[in-house]
Amino acid sequence: MNTPVKTIKIMLAEDQAIILHSLMILLNSLQDIEVIGTALNGADLLTLLEKDKPDVILMDINMPKMNGIEATKIIDAKMPWVKVIALSMYDHPVYIKKMFKSGAKGFVSKNATKMELGKAIEMVYNGDIYISEEISRILLREYSNATDSDDNADYTSLTSREIEIIQLLADGLYTKEIAEKLFISDKTVERHKTNILKKLKLRNTAQLVKVAITKGIIVS
């Protein structure tokens, strides 16, 4: 007997009514996803959360009364089991970093396709971090242009998977734990680590984590 697939409950926080309505229609058309609430600002979202408990929240950044960064901080502190994905046109590296530091588990541009939104929701719901290719390019462009970066370090060639592994290493996970979390083999994790160290001209994992945090590749 097949185990029924759980429907992922979504809340939306977006201050533009037209975009909010369009997102609701789009998400409800995806399989195993249901929008259970919408809010026009962070304050209204927190009120909704007093009675309804979503699995994932799609959070705009620039909203009146309470913006997405402030709301995400509160949610991460009080309801860490609720996963927040930033969904915004404000894709400057500063906003991206602030959202992740506030507790967001994903960042997707409002230019994202329906397929990408569905993938982001599924990955974050399952405990992964989602950074779209577009957002990855924005961050890597900043790192490669930083005046204090190592000219020999190849930051621009880091893949989304490699950035994800660096973040997990910074979170204190061992090779076996990373392998289990990402559903890959221990050898694959070690191969990624070797490639990352080679690209960044580093000697060990401790050095890697320090540089990654300093350069803003990941959040501490």
C-alpha positions as CSV (number, residue, x, y, z in Angstrom):
1,M,0.0,0.0,0.0
2,N,1.4,3.4,-1.0
3,T,1.8,6.0,1.6
4,P,-0.2,9.1,0.7
5,V,1.9,12.2,-0.2
6,K,1.5,15.0,2.3
7,T,0.1,18.3,1.0
8,I,2.6,21.2,1.7
9,K,0.8,24.1,3.3
10,I,1.9,27.5,2.1
11,M,1.4,31.0,3.3
12,L,2.1,34.1,1.1
13,A,3.3,37.5,2.3
14,E,3.2,40.1,-0.5
15,D,2.1,43.7,-0.4
16,Q,1.0,43.9,-4.1
17,A,-2.5,42.5,-4.4
18,I,-2.2,41.5,-8.0
19,I,1.0,39.6,-7.5
20,L,-0.4,38.0,-4.4
21,H,-3.5,36.8,-6.3
22,S,-1.4,35.5,-9.2
23,L,0.9,33.6,-6.9
24,M,-2.0,32.0,-5.1
25,I,-3.5,30.7,-8.4
26,L,-0.1,29.5,-9.6
27,L,0.8,27.7,-6.4
28,N,-2.6,26.1,-6.0
29,S,-2.1,24.6,-9.5
30,L,0.9,22.7,-8.3
31,Q,0.5,19.1,-7.2
32,D,0.6,18.5,-3.4
33,I,0.8,22.3,-2.6
34,E,-2.0,24.3,-1.0
35,V,-2.1,28.0,-0.1
36,I,-3.8,28.3,3.3
37,G,-3.3,32.0,3.9
38,T,-2.2,35.4,2.5
39,A,-1.0,38.6,4.1
40,L,-0.1,42.0,2.7
41,N,2.6,42.7,5.3
42,G,4.7,41.0,8.0
43,A,2.5,42.1,10.9
44,D,-0.6,40.6,9.3
45,L,1.4,37.4,8.6
46,L,2.3,37.0,12.2
47,T,-1.3,37.4,13.2
48,L,-2.3,34.6,10.8
49,L,0.4,32.4,12.3
50,E,-1.4,32.6,15.6
51,K,-4.1,30.3,14.3
52,D,-2.8,28.6,11.2
53,K,0.5,26.7,10.9
54,P,2.0,26.5,7.4
55,D,4.9,24.3,6.4
56,V,6.5,27.0,4.2
57,I,6.1,30.8,3.8
58,L,6.9,32.7,0.6
59,M,8.0,36.1,2.0
60,D,8.4,39.3,0.1
61,I,11.1,41.6,1.5
62,N,9.8,45.2,1.0
63,M,6.4,45.4,2.8
64,P,4.7,48.1,4.9
65,K,4.2,47.8,8.7
66,M,6.8,45.0,9.0
67,N,9.1,44.0,6.2
68,G,10.1,40.5,5.3
69,I,13.5,40.6,7.1
70,E,11.9,41.5,10.4
71,A,9.1,39.0,10.1
72,T,11.5,36.2,9.2
73,K,13.6,36.9,12.3
74,I,10.6,36.6,14.5
75,I,9.3,33.4,12.8
76,D,12.8,31.8,13.0
77,A,13.0,32.6,16.7
78,K,9.4,31.5,17.7
79,M,8.5,28.9,15.0
80,P,11.8,27.5,13.6
81,W,9.9,24.6,12.1
82,V,8.2,26.9,9.7
83,K,10.5,27.3,6.6
84,V,10.7,30.8,5.0
85,I,11.6,31.3,1.3
86,A,12.4,34.9,0.2
87,L,10.5,35.8,-3.0
88,S,11.6,39.2,-4.1
89,M,12.8,41.5,-6.9
90,Y,15.2,43.0,-4.4
91,D,18.0,40.6,-5.4
92,H,20.9,42.9,-4.3
93,P,23.5,40.8,-2.3
94,V,22.8,42.8,0.9
95,Y,19.1,41.7,0.9
96,I,20.0,38.1,0.1
97,K,22.4,37.9,3.0
98,K,20.1,39.7,5.4
99,M,17.3,37.2,4.6
100,F,19.5,34.2,5.1
101,K,20.9,35.6,8.3
102,S,17.4,36.2,9.5
103,G,16.6,32.5,9.1
104,A,15.3,32.1,5.5
105,K,16.0,28.8,3.9
106,G,15.7,29.8,0.3
107,F,15.8,32.9,-2.0
108,V,14.0,33.0,-5.3
109,S,13.5,35.9,-7.7
110,K,10.0,37.0,-8.7
111,N,11.1,36.2,-12.2
112,A,11.1,32.5,-11.2
113,T,9.2,30.0,-13.3
114,K,6.4,27.9,-11.9
115,M,8.7,24.8,-12.1
116,E,11.4,26.6,-10.1
117,L,9.0,27.8,-7.4
118,G,7.7,24.2,-7.0
119,K,11.3,22.9,-6.8
120,A,12.3,25.6,-4.2
121,I,9.2,24.7,-2.0
122,E,9.9,21.0,-2.2
123,M,13.6,21.3,-1.3
124,V,13.1,23.7,1.6
125,Y,10.2,21.7,2.9
126,N,12.5,18.6,2.9
127,G,15.1,20.4,4.9
128,D,17.4,21.7,2.2
129,I,18.6,25.2,1.4
130,Y,17.5,26.6,-2.0
131,I,19.4,29.2,-3.9
132,S,18.4,29.7,-7.5
133,E,21.0,29.8,-10.2
134,E,20.2,33.5,-10.8
135,I,20.8,34.3,-7.1
136,S,24.0,32.2,-7.1
137,R,25.3,34.2,-10.0
138,I,24.6,37.5,-8.2
139,L,26.4,36.4,-5.1
140,L,29.4,34.9,-6.9
141,R,29.7,38.1,-9.0
142,E,30.0,40.1,-5.8
143,Y,32.6,37.8,-4.4
144,S,34.7,37.8,-7.6
145,N,34.6,41.6,-7.7
146,A,35.6,42.1,-4.0
147,T,38.8,44.1,-3.7
148,D,40.1,42.0,-0.9
149,S,39.6,38.6,-2.6
150,D,42.4,36.3,-3.5
151,D,43.1,36.8,-7.2
152,N,44.0,33.1,-7.5
153,A,40.7,31.9,-5.9
154,D,38.1,30.8,-8.4
155,Y,34.9,31.9,-6.6
156,T,32.9,32.2,-9.8
157,S,33.1,28.5,-10.6
158,L,31.5,27.4,-7.4
159,T,28.3,25.5,-8.1
160,S,25.1,25.7,-6.1
161,R,25.8,22.2,-4.8
162,E,29.3,23.2,-3.6
163,I,27.9,26.3,-1.9
164,E,25.4,24.1,-0.2
165,I,28.1,21.7,1.0
166,I,30.2,24.7,2.4
167,Q,27.1,25.9,4.3
168,L,26.6,22.4,5.8
169,L,30.3,22.2,6.8
170,A,30.0,25.5,8.5
171,D,26.9,24.2,10.3
172,G,29.2,21.5,11.8
173,L,28.0,18.5,9.8
174,Y,30.5,15.7,9.1
175,T,30.9,14.0,5.7
176,K,28.5,11.2,6.5
177,E,25.8,13.6,7.8
178,I,26.1,15.7,4.7
179,A,25.9,12.6,2.5
180,E,22.7,11.5,4.2
181,K,21.2,14.9,4.1
182,L,21.9,15.4,0.4
183,F,21.2,11.7,-0.6
184,I,24.7,11.3,-2.0
185,S,27.6,9.0,-1.1
186,D,30.4,9.9,1.3
187,K,32.9,9.7,-1.6
188,T,30.9,12.3,-3.5
189,V,30.9,14.6,-0.6
190,E,34.7,14.2,-0.3
191,R,35.2,14.8,-4.0
192,H,33.2,18.0,-3.7
193,K,35.3,19.1,-0.8
194,T,38.5,18.4,-2.7
195,N,37.3,20.4,-5.7
196,I,36.2,23.3,-3.5
197,L,39.5,23.5,-1.8
198,K,41.3,23.3,-5.1
199,K,39.2,26.1,-6.6
200,L,39.7,28.4,-3.6
201,K,43.4,27.6,-3.1
202,L,42.8,26.4,0.5
203,R,44.4,23.6,2.5
204,N,41.6,22.4,4.8
205,T,38.0,22.6,5.9
206,A,38.6,25.0,8.8
207,Q,40.2,27.4,6.4
208,L,37.4,26.9,3.9
209,V,34.7,27.8,6.5
210,K,36.5,30.9,7.7
211,V,37.0,32.2,4.2
212,A,33.5,31.4,3.1
213,I,32.0,33.3,6.0
214,T,34.4,36.2,5.6
215,K,33.7,36.5,1.9
216,G,29.9,36.2,2.4
217,I,29.6,33.0,0.4
218,I,27.6,31.5,3.3
219,V,26.0,32.9,6.5
220,S,27.4,32.0,9.9
